[in-house]
C-alpha cells in the first residue's frame, strides 16, 4: 500500500491486528514535501469545524489534506500512505482530546434551569462562536471562527469558573446573612 487510495481500497480486507498496527503509526514531520502539524493547537475554531465537516462528507484523509495541508482531495488520494496514516492517527487523537476539553466545560444544571428548559439551548459550534463573538464585542462571526479554538476554549473555561465562583460567593453571603439574623 503506497498511497491513501491503496489504503482505502484494501483497508476493508485487513485483519484486526493489521488495522491495529496502522493505528499505531506515528505522526510524521512531513507528508511528501509538506510540513505536517504535530497537534491541532494552532488551528482556528472554523478549521476545527471544517475538519469535522469535510471528514463526514469526503473522509478524514480529504479533510486533512484540505484543512491542514492546503491540498485537495485528489492530492490526498495520491499522498504517501504511511505518512498520511500517521497524520490521520494524530488528527483522530487530537479531535478526541479537544472534544474532551470542551466536554469538561459542561456543568450540572440547577433544577430551576432544567425546568426553564436550559437543556433545549444547545446551539453547537455556531453557538460557541456566537457566544465568543458577543463576549469579545465582535460583530462579524467570521472573526470568531478565525480565532484559535484553544483561545475560545480558554475564554469559555474562564467564564464558567468565574460564574461558579460567583454562585459560591452568593451562597456563602446568603448563609452568613442567615447566621447574622439569628
Residue, then its C-alpha position, 0 to 999 in steps of 0.5 A: x500500500x503506497x498511497x491513501x487510495x491503496x489504503x482505502x481500497x484494501x483497508x476493508x480486507x485487513x485483519x484486526x491486528x493489521x488495522x491495529x498496527x496502522x493505528x499505531x503509526x506515528x505522526x510524521x514531520x512531513x507528508x511528501x514535501x509538506x510540513x505536517x502539524x504535530x497537534x491541532x493547537x494552532x488551528x482556528x475554531x472554523x478549521x476545527x469545524x471544517x475538519x469535522x465537516x469535510x471528514x463526514x462528507x469526503x473522509x478524514x484523509x480529504x479533510x486533512x489534506x484540505x484543512x491542514x495541508x492546503x491540498x485537495x482531495x485528489x492530492x490526498x488520494x495520491x499522498x504517501x500512505x504511511x505518512x498520511x496514516x500517521x497524520x490521520x492517527x494524530x488528527x483522530x487523537x487530537x479531535x478526541x482530546x479537544x472534544x474532551x476539553x470542551x466536554x469538561x466545560x459542561x456543568x450540572x444544571x440547577x433544577x430551576x434551569x432544567x425546568x426553564x428548559x436550559x437543556x433545549x439551548x444547545x446551539x453547537x459550534x455556531x453557538x460557541x462562536x456566537x457566544x465568543x463573538x458577543x463576549x469579545x464585542x465582535x460583530x462579524x462571526x467570521x472573526x470568531x471562527x478565525x480565532x484559535x479554538x484553544x483561545x475560545x476554549x480558554x475564554x469559555x473555561x474562564x467564564x464558567x469558573x468565574x460564574x461558579x465562583x460567583x454562585x459560591x460567593x452568593x451562597x456563602x453571603x446568603x448563609x452568613x446573612x442567615x447566621x447574622x439574623x439569628 
